[in-house]
């Protein structure tokens, strides 16, 4: 009822806007009246006048015009406000009745739902709600909140430490249950694809508007029909197959080589900028297959970064479509720019036929019955691949460069492995090269264990489910917590938390022995929606770090010395060091190989 009341108020406010808009657009505004009068006036002859006098007169006229325009704006504003309040007065009794009814209903049923709408439990389920807290009435707890000591989403981590593997909370008007632990997450995700109204399904918080407009709700990530999802995953998966990734490796190597040369030419450099450019170059060159001129590359980079940042904007969670989102906001214009580039490329593919780009594989891929993705499905899935292939890979590489700077012994082992592979297989990165980069693989996996993405995709619970003896009621959201799952992994857990510390906990060797290998590791998700771009991301990271190890002898962290505390950015999608991992690099001596020992 409270939500209905709010919506009623919004509708009343919006209903007043057409009258104000009609006033602004009518010929009674000062400018339009003046224009109409000028159109009716007979032609005049203009005698020669003194220039200075004319200038003075012009200034006086301009001042009068500005004053008149300001007055008109004031009149328009006053009219709009008057219209709004007139509508509110007209419906005051109805509003009062609705408000009174909602208060009485909330008091009789559950007073809590008045302050945190939507938090009703399922009375037909015997299991209790998990422990937890809702925070500020109506608003909840800011799960996006971060700090310099932890990075983004510190509040969620703190709640997990306080309440355990499963806890309830409230965020931006939505009731949420946070789930962690491999068994618990599997128990939750087994309820996917049971049919509409019978299980759980991915859903953009706030619905298809705003986030849906910006990210695209026709991607494989947001398809909840089992048959349609299977079809999408099969077709999109062809563009991410081992063969497709192997074909892209020469492009990855060329781009990595350019960026490593850039590192060597600089006195000091922020590796975050290097990795951003590397992954964004892959986005336009390999994923989309664009032919950008030099001056257009920086514009593409800027637009993608603006678009990616929108995921951290809580304003997009409002339960209504933001007027003018795509036209008048920076993020909307950035998304429109990216889509226009994809559209241009699709037109070219339609005209000239397939090429080696990932977008081409998406566009021409067919299902068993010969059907293809729609143009909208191609665009939305391409957008998801850009996000997965740039933001997540760049963040992980930035953290990896920090960790390798803190652990020079690990860096030397990567170098030794790459020296051996060059001697055995040559300098080109191939599928075999990546498969044999065993220690490098363990370094990336360990980085993703210590500094993973915090959450998996949000699920809407369409029918009450039970996880570990706790209910997650219908119409609540369920969120599986990757970082907390890694924290509580029994194979690595230590009471003092040192197993997740960037200095004490970073041990790639643990992946080389089955007895020490982590048992609960899910940075790419779990189940039927496991990240479809996993191979792409791993290949990008292996090629860059491998190329870096071949061309750099060593590097030093510029802003981190000894036991200095690491400072993190608080508002990023994934953890990133505040200084962008600034380093000073030394070129490698390629005249000899280093003995490889682990």
HELIX and SHEET records of a PDB file:
HELIX    1   1 UNK A    2  UNK A   25  1                                  24    
HELIX    2   2 UNK A   30  UNK A   40  1                                  11    
HELIX    3   3 UNK A   51  UNK A   90  1                                  40    
HELIX    4   4 UNK A   92  UNK A  109  1                                  18    
HELIX    5   5 UNK A  112  UNK A  115  1                                   4    
HELIX    6   6 UNK A  154  UNK A  163  1                                  10    
HELIX    7   7 UNK A  182  UNK A  189  1                                   8    
HELIX    8   8 UNK A  211  UNK A  215  1                                   5    
HELIX    9   9 UNK A  220  UNK A  222  5                                   3    
HELIX   10  10 UNK A  226  UNK A  238  1                                  13    
HELIX   11  11 UNK A  242  UNK A  265  1                                  24    
HELIX   12  12 UNK A  271  UNK A  282  1                                  12    
HELIX   13  13 UNK A  283  UNK A  287  3                                   5    
HELIX   14  14 UNK A  294  UNK A  309  1                                  16    
HELIX   15  15 UNK A  310  UNK A  312  5                                   3    
HELIX   16  16 UNK A  314  UNK A  317  5                                   4    
HELIX   17  17 UNK A  325  UNK A  328  1                                   4    
HELIX   18  18 UNK A  330  UNK A  352  1                                  23    
HELIX   19  19 UNK A  358  UNK A  364  1                                   7    
HELIX   20  20 UNK A  375  UNK A  387  1                                  13    
HELIX   21  21 UNK A  388  UNK A  392  3                                   5    
HELIX   22  22 UNK A  393  UNK A  406  1                                  14    
HELIX   23  23 UNK A  408  UNK A  425  1                                  18    
HELIX   24  24 UNK A  431  UNK A  436  1                                   6    
HELIX   25  25 UNK A  438  UNK A  450  1                                  13    
HELIX   26  26 UNK A  482  UNK A  487  1                                   6    
HELIX   27  27 UNK A  498  UNK A  500  5                                   3    
HELIX   28  28 UNK A  508  UNK A  512  5                                   5    
HELIX   29  29 UNK A  527  UNK A  529  5                                   3    
HELIX   30  30 UNK A  534  UNK A  551  1                                  18    
SHEET    1   A 3 UNK A 128  UNK A 129  0                                        
SHEET    2   A 3 UNK A 470  UNK A 472  1                                        
SHEET    3   A 3 UNK A 465  UNK A 467 -1                                        
SHEET    1   B 5 UNK A 166  UNK A 171  0                                        
SHEET    2   B 5 UNK A 174  UNK A 179 -1                                        
SHEET    3   B 5 UNK A 477  UNK A 480  1                                        
SHEET    4   B 5 UNK A 459  UNK A 461 -1                                        
SHEET    5   B 5 UNK A 200  UNK A 202 -1                                        
SHEET    1   C 3 UNK A 269  UNK A 270  0                                        
SHEET    2   C 3 UNK A 582  UNK A 587 -1                                        
SHEET    3   C 3 UNK A 552  UNK A 557 -1                                        
END                                                                             
